[in-house]
Amino acid sequence: MSERRPEDLLRELFNRILGEGEVREVELRDVSIEADELELELRTVAQALPREVWERLVRPRAEAVEREVEVPEYEPPVEEYEGEVAEVQLGATRSEGGTRDRVVKLGGERAYFVFEAPRPNPPVVTFDVFDTPDVGIPGPIREELGDVIEDPVDWARTVVKRYGVDVITLHLVSTSPKLHDAPVEEAMETLEDVLDAVKVPIIVGGSGDPEKDVEVFVKAAEVCEGERVMLSSINEDMDFERVVEAAKEHGHVVLTFAPVDVNMMKTLNKRVLNLGLSKEDVVMDPTTCALGYGIEYTVDVMTRIRLAALHGDEYLQMPISSGSTNAWAAREAWMKEESWGPREYRGPLWEAVTATTVALCGADLLMMFHPWAVQVVQEALEYMGREREVGDVHVTDFIA
């Protein structure tokens, strides 16, 4: 006779005890159980229903409901829009007068929901690169990127090769009078080196100084002749007319910026278009507030902008850019606080959630910073853009 397993003996013991009457509690005394693994199964009242009760009462009712209820086919509401978002190209190949290996296109939406009309160009991630590491780069990003942050050329080359990003944003922050006050000519040398090192489209960022940035952008437009870069960014507090003229002359794109206000965004865009740029030469940034620090305002503004564009407002019919890197301004993203969890995960997740949120409400360009966050968002966008079939309607998981 084969030796019986301990668990079989225990099961038989309990079955005998419980089978003799209404027993609610069993107490074992002077019993020791030796086992390599012990599995406890705790059941709710519903799970502990006797099988005969389930079979006799519950299952027939469930099957009857299933037979009698007809599940209607879902037909999503489709709205017709009179307007559409302009399609903006970043970068230029050799056949177009540039030296890029590929270009990216933003915008082109003709509807808010993809079941109303397909989204022609999915959101694009651009990786932030700074021409100096002396800008308060958060610790988790320094730890992940390592020594490459000491050289903007190596930085740009590494993130393109290692993480497969489609666009690089080169921030020429060393030109800031409050930092190094580097000469514009020196910044242009760095820009040319990055253009030679990587062959993806380039966004040229300034330092945030309204006077110095004008000089930087005007010169960058000349240096990048034919490459169709984006000059990031212009606002009402600077002499942006000079930047617009340089962009027109050398064939570039400008990024307009307004602080979370639809009317201010519209006014600035109107002025830029009246200076002679077309909607195909403009991308707008209505400001991205970080997760937990006002992101609901950004969602509201971006949604209103996109809907206004589709309903025919020509001054808002441009692709939307998001400075998702702003997530790192939230203290929860970078502070060393053990009760909040390890910041090497917390920070990238903070940025990834911020970027994904704005992508879902209309953002076409996501400026990002941490490699992990970039990879998470790229995978999320790929998943959400995958076509699926729901009834007779082909949709994707994109909301916007």
N, C-alpha and C positions, 0 to 999 in steps of 0.2 A: 504494500500500500504506500503510495507516494506521500511524502511529508507535506502537510498542509501549510500554506503561507499564513503568517500572523494576521495579516489583514482579513483573510477569509474567516479565521476563527473569531476575530472581533466582530465582523459583520454578522456572523451567525449568532453570536452571543446577544448582540443588540436586537436582532430580529426576534429572538425568543422572548426577551424581556418585554419588548414593546408589543408583542403579539398577545400577551396575556391580559391586557386590559388597557385602560386609559392612563398611560404613563406620561407625565410631562417632564420628569427629571430623573436622571440616572446618576448615581454617585458611586464611584469606584474607590475602594480602600485597599491599601497595601498592594497596589498594582504598579508595576514598572513596565514601561514600554521602551524597548530599544529598537531604534530604526535609523538608517542613514538619512532618510528623508521622511518628513511628516507633513501630510497635506490635510488641512482643515477645510471643510466645506460648510460655510454658514449660509443658510437659506432664509429668504424672506418668507412671510406667511403665504404669499402667492405661489412661491416656488415649492412650498411644502404641501400644497394641496394634494390629497390622495389621488392617484392616477384614475381611480374609478369615478371620482367626482368630475375630474376633467373630461374624461371620455363620455360620461353620461349627461353632463349639463353644459359645460363650456364649449367643447368642440362643436356640437350640433348648432349652437347659436352662432358661433363664428362662421361656420360654413354656410349657414342660411343667409347671414348678412352679406357674405362674399358673393353668393349667387344672385341676390336681389338687387344689390347696388351696382349701377352702371357708372363706370368711370368715364367722364366726358373727355374728349380730346381737347388739349390745350391749344388755343390759337392766340399767340401774343398780339397785343394791339400794335398796329403799325401806323405811324404818323407820317404824313408827307411834309417835307420841309422845302422852303423856297430858296434857301441859301446853302452854301457849302464852304468848308474851310479850305484855304489856299494850300497848295502843295509846295513846300520849300525844300530845295536841294542844298545839302552841305557837301562841300568837296567837289573837285573836278578832276576827271581822268586826263590822260595825255591827249586823247582825241578831242577833249573839251578845252584844252589849253592849260591844264594843270599837271600835277605829277602824282596824284593819288591813285592807288590801286583800285579803290572802290569809292562809291558815294553813298550817302544815306538820304532818304527822303522822309520828311515829316508832314503830318497833316493829311489833307485831302478828304476828310470825313464829309459825308453827305447825310448822315443821320446820327442821332445820339446813341441809340442801341444798335448792336450789330445784327439783330434779327430784323431791323428795319432796312439796313443796307450794310454790306461788309465794310469793315475798317480797312482801307487800302494799305495803310502803312502802320505796323505795330509800333508801340513806344520804343525809343532807342535809349540805351544807357551810355552816358559819357563819363569817363573817369577823370577826376580832378588831379592835376599835377601842378605843383608850385615851383617857381624858379628859385626858391630859397626855403630851407626847412625851418627858418626862424619865424614861423607864423602860428605857433601854438598848436601844432598837430597833436591830436589826442593820442594818449599813450597806447591804446589798443591798435591804432593804425601804425604807429611807429614800430611796435613790436612785430606786426605782421609783415610790413614791407621791408624792414631792416635798413641796411646802408644805402639802398637805392635812392632814398629821399634826399641824399646829399647831392645828387646830380640829376637835374630835371630830364636830361637826355636819357640817362639810364633808367630813370623812373618811367618815362613814357614808353620806352622800348620794352621794359619788363612787363608792364600791365597789358600791353597789346599782345605780346607773345604768350604770357602765362595765363591771362584771363580772357582773352579773345574779345576785348571791348571794341566797339565799332567807331568810337569817336574819342578824341582826347581834348580836354579843356586845360589849356596852359594858362595859369594865373601868373601874370607878371607883377607879383606883389612887391618885389624888391624895389620897384620904382616909387613906392610910397614915400613921401617926405617924412612920414612918421616912422618909417622902418630904416631902409638903407639909402633912400633917395637916389637909387641907381640911375645913371643917365639913360635916356630913351635908346640911344645907340647900343648900349650894352645889352639892354633887354631884347633888341632886335637881333643881336647875334645869337642869343639863346633861342629865340623863335626860329631862326633859320636852321639852327642845329637840330631842333626837334622836327622840323619839316623834313629834313634829310634823313632823320633816324627812323621815323615811322611814316607809313603811307596811307594812314586812315585820315579822314577829315579832321580838321583842327578848329577848335573854338579858342579865340584869344580873349582872355580875361584880363582886367586891369587890377588896380589895387584898391579901388573905392574912392580915391581922391578925385574930386570932380575936375580939377584943372589938369593934373598930370595925366589922367586917363584920356582926355581929349588928345593930348600930344601922342600918347602911346598908340591909340587907335588909328589916328590919321597916318602915322608912320607905318604901323602894321599893315594897313590897307595897301600901302605902296609896296612894302616888302613882299607881301603875299599875293601880288598881282597874278591873276589867273587861277588861284587855288580855291577860290570861293570859300573863305573862312567866315565864321560868324564873330562879330565884334560884340563882346559881352561885358558890360551892358551900358545903355544910355538912359538918362532920366531927366526930369524937368529941372534938376538942380545944376545942370552942366550945359556948356555951349554945344549941345548935341548936333546943331546944324552943320558944323564942320565935319563931324563924324559921318553924318548922312551923306554929305557931298563926297567924301572920300570913298564911302561904300559904293555910291553910284558910279564914280569914275573908274574904280578898279574891280567892280563886279562882285561885291561881297554882300553878306547878310548882316543885319543888325538885330540885336536883342533889346527890346524895350522893356523897361522895368517900372512898376508902380507898386506902392505899398498896400496890398490887400484892399483895393477899391476899384470897382468896375468902372465908375465914371472917370477916374484918373487914368486908368488904363486906356480907355476909349479916347480920351482927349489927347494923350501922348501919341497914340497910334495915328490919329487923325492928322496931327501936325507933321508926323514923319511922312505919311502918304502925300500930304500937300506939298512936301519938299521934293517930290518926284520919285520916291521909291515905290515899287509895286508891292502888293500883298505877298507876292512870291519871294520878296527880299526881306521879310520881317517875321521874327518870332517874338512872342511876348511872354514876360514873366510877371505874373500878378502876385508873387511872393508865396513861398511855401513855409507855413508855420509848422514847427515840429510836433510830432506825436506828444500829446499831453500839454502842449504849449500853444494851443489855438489852431490845431489842424482843422477843426470844424469850420473855422472861418475861411480857410483856404479851399476846403471842399465846396462850401457855399459859393465863393467867388468864381472858382473854376467852372462849376456847373452852370452858373448864370451866364458866364461869358460864352461857353460853348453853345448853350441854348439860344442866346441872342444872335450868335453868328449864324446858326442854322435857320433862324427865323428872319434873316436878311440884313443884320447890322454889319455893313461892310467894314466898319472900323474895328471889328472884333473877329474878323474872319481870317485869323492867322493861327498857326500852331502854337501850343502852350508849352513853355519850358518850366521845369521845376528844379529849384535848388534843393534837392533832397538832402544834400550834405548838411543843411541847416539842422537836421536831426541831432547833430553832435553838439549843438548849443544847449540841448537839454541836459541838465546835470545827471539825470538818471542814465544817460548814455555813456558817460565817461568817469564819473566819480567812483572812488574806491569805497564802496559801502557793502560790506559782506551780506547784510540782511537783504540786499536787493539782488543777490546772485552774482556770479562771476562776470565782471565787466567785459572780458574778452568775448563773451557771447551776447551779453546784454546790449552793448553798443552797436554791433552789426545788426542785431534784430531790430533795434530802435530805428536805425536808418532804413532797413528793408521794409518794415511796416509802413513807415512814412512814405517811401517811394511807391510801394504797391498801392497804397490808398489813393494817392493823387493820380496814378495811372488809371485807376478804375473810374475816376471822375473826369477824365479828359486830357491829362498831361501827355504830350507827345515826346518830350525829351526829358530824361531824368539824369541830373548831374549828381554823381555819387562819389564815394570816397574810400570805403573799406572793401577790400577784395571779397570777403565772405558775403557782405551785403549785396555786392554786385552780382555774384554768382547766384545767390538766392533769388534775387529779383529777375535775373535772366531766365532762370528755370521756371519761376512763377508765370512770367509773361509767355513763355513757350507753352506751358500747360494751359493757360487760360485762352490762348489763341488757337488751340487745337480744335478742329471742327468736330462737332458731335451732332447726332440726329435726335431730335425730340419730336415725336409724332412725324408729321410731314414737313417740319420746319428745320432747316439746317441752321444751327446757331453755334456760337462759341461761348466760352465762359466770360468773355469781356462784358462788363456792364456798359462801358462807354466806347 
